[in-house]
Amino acid sequence: MKSRMGKVDDLFFGVTVFRGATEKEDLEKGIDGWIGDVPVAVRKRRISVGQFNDISIRFDRKSGLDTELDKLLNGTFQSQLYLFFFQDALVVCGVETIKLCLQNKQYEIKDNMDEATTGCYIKLSSLKNRNFCIVPHKPLEVP
């Protein structure tokens, strides 16, 4: 099957380190890629992590297609980790942590800038003492 994000092989050990998900994995299971044998979901934010101090998943689409929230709640979401790429940091978060925040209503609903989706925004402070980490990096220029 065709990969949506490409593939990176570790030539020394002869195993795939990262593989992009197939279209079916993406649309039906909430998987954007694989790190080894671990399915991951990936979100890209075009801001600094400190600008709003939150992460987001899609809450609603005007098209009516299922969102990450729908898949998390109906059990079809198969990713185990969420990777949130910001211009200056990577936030790595366990999917179970996201589910807990959703169940505890620790989020805010806002329209996204694409005007086609609504986001479910979770403050980083809600993730404290849970399964997540922030990895700062040199700011990237985003096209």
KOLLO-974181 format. One record per residue (C-alpha): x, y, z. Coordinates in pm, whole numbers. Layout:
N
kemar u:X, v:Y, w:Z
...
END
This chain:
143
kemar u:0, v:0, w:0
kemar u:107, v:356, w:-63
kemar u:247, v:548, w:233
kemar u:121, v:904, w:290
kemar u:428, v:1030, w:480
kemar u:714, v:821, w:341
kemar u:948, v:579, w:510
kemar u:1283, v:604, w:689
kemar u:1490, v:286, w:726
kemar u:1762, v:217, w:979
kemar u:2017, v:60, w:748
kemar u:2239, v:-59, w:1036
kemar u:1973, v:-275, w:1198
kemar u:1769, v:-335, w:883
kemar u:1437, v:-224, w:1031
kemar u:1198, v:57, w:948
kemar u:1237, v:339, w:1203
kemar u:950, v:552, w:1069
kemar u:683, v:468, w:816
kemar u:397, v:690, w:708
kemar u:47, v:548, w:739
kemar u:-159, v:418, w:452
kemar u:-465, v:617, w:356
kemar u:-688, v:353, w:518
kemar u:-490, v:366, w:846
kemar u:-513, v:745, w:844
kemar u:-883, v:781, w:762
kemar u:-1019, v:485, w:956
kemar u:-783, v:442, w:1252
kemar u:-633, v:785, w:1327
kemar u:-281, v:665, w:1245
kemar u:-50, v:913, w:1070
kemar u:263, v:699, w:1090
kemar u:457, v:431, w:1272
kemar u:769, v:463, w:1486
kemar u:889, v:104, w:1478
kemar u:578, v:-93, w:1577
kemar u:408, v:200, w:1756
kemar u:125, v:379, w:1572
kemar u:138, v:760, w:1615
kemar u:-85, v:1057, w:1537
kemar u:84, v:1378, w:1422
kemar u:-37, v:1739, w:1443
kemar u:154, v:2038, w:1307
kemar u:99, v:2381, w:1462
kemar u:240, v:2690, w:1291
kemar u:301, v:2869, w:1620
kemar u:539, v:2866, w:1914
kemar u:441, v:2623, w:2189
kemar u:430, v:2914, w:2435
kemar u:198, v:3127, w:2223
kemar u:-119, v:2961, w:2354
kemar u:24, v:2682, w:2576
kemar u:-216, v:2424, w:2434
kemar u:-247, v:2126, w:2204
kemar u:-544, v:2058, w:1981
kemar u:-733, v:1784, w:1804
kemar u:-1015, v:1824, w:1553
kemar u:-1352, v:1846, w:1723
kemar u:-1580, v:1890, w:1419
kemar u:-1559, v:1914, w:1039
kemar u:-1807, v:2100, w:824
kemar u:-1777, v:1812, w:575
kemar u:-1920, v:1574, w:835
kemar u:-1623, v:1333, w:818
kemar u:-1512, v:1171, w:1143
kemar u:-1257, v:1367, w:1345
kemar u:-990, v:1252, w:1590
kemar u:-1241, v:1320, w:1868
kemar u:-1501, v:1093, w:1705
kemar u:-1244, v:815, w:1662
kemar u:-1119, v:853, w:2021
kemar u:-1472, v:829, w:2159
kemar u:-1597, v:544, w:1936
kemar u:-1285, v:327, w:1986
kemar u:-1155, v:325, w:1627
kemar u:-855, v:549, w:1708
kemar u:-553, v:317, w:1711
kemar u:-257, v:553, w:1763
kemar u:-82, v:519, w:2099
kemar u:110, v:848, w:2092
kemar u:33, v:1200, w:1977
kemar u:320, v:1408, w:1837
kemar u:245, v:1782, w:1829
kemar u:505, v:1969, w:1623
kemar u:538, v:2338, w:1705
kemar u:785, v:2586, w:1557
kemar u:1004, v:2561, w:1866
kemar u:911, v:2237, w:2042
kemar u:774, v:1887, w:2009
kemar u:504, v:1782, w:2255
kemar u:476, v:1405, w:2295
kemar u:162, v:1287, w:2467
kemar u:4, v:950, w:2536
kemar u:-338, v:906, w:2376
kemar u:-480, v:793, w:2711
kemar u:-382, v:1134, w:2854
kemar u:-581, v:1308, w:2580
kemar u:-879, v:1083, w:2651
kemar u:-866, v:1170, w:3023
kemar u:-867, v:1543, w:2947
kemar u:-1166, v:1495, w:2714
kemar u:-1357, v:1286, w:2969
kemar u:-1287, v:1545, w:3240
kemar u:-1399, v:1830, w:3010
kemar u:-1053, v:1993, w:3033
kemar u:-1069, v:2164, w:2694
kemar u:-1206, v:2461, w:2505
kemar u:-1381, v:2447, w:2165
kemar u:-1268, v:2708, w:1910
kemar u:-1299, v:2760, w:1536
kemar u:-978, v:2677, w:1349
kemar u:-820, v:2919, w:1103
kemar u:-897, v:2685, w:808
kemar u:-1267, v:2774, w:850
kemar u:-1355, v:2410, w:778
kemar u:-1292, v:2259, w:1121
kemar u:-1343, v:2327, w:1489
kemar u:-1069, v:2243, w:1737
kemar u:-1071, v:2092, w:2082
kemar u:-795, v:2283, w:2267
kemar u:-634, v:2134, w:2578
kemar u:-409, v:2354, w:2794
kemar u:-65, v:2211, w:2867
kemar u:-131, v:2274, w:3237
kemar u:-410, v:2010, w:3215
kemar u:-148, v:1754, w:3111
kemar u:74, v:1805, w:3418
kemar u:148, v:1489, w:3616
kemar u:29, v:1282, w:3322
kemar u:193, v:1100, w:3032
kemar u:350, v:1381, w:2825
kemar u:675, v:1570, w:2764
kemar u:789, v:1886, w:2587
kemar u:1109, v:1870, w:2382
kemar u:1230, v:2221, w:2292
kemar u:1423, v:2271, w:1967
kemar u:1561, v:2554, w:1759
kemar u:1274, v:2750, w:1599
kemar u:1188, v:2632, w:1250
kemar u:1083, v:2845, w:960
kemar u:744, v:2722, w:842
kemar u:655, v:2782, w:477
END
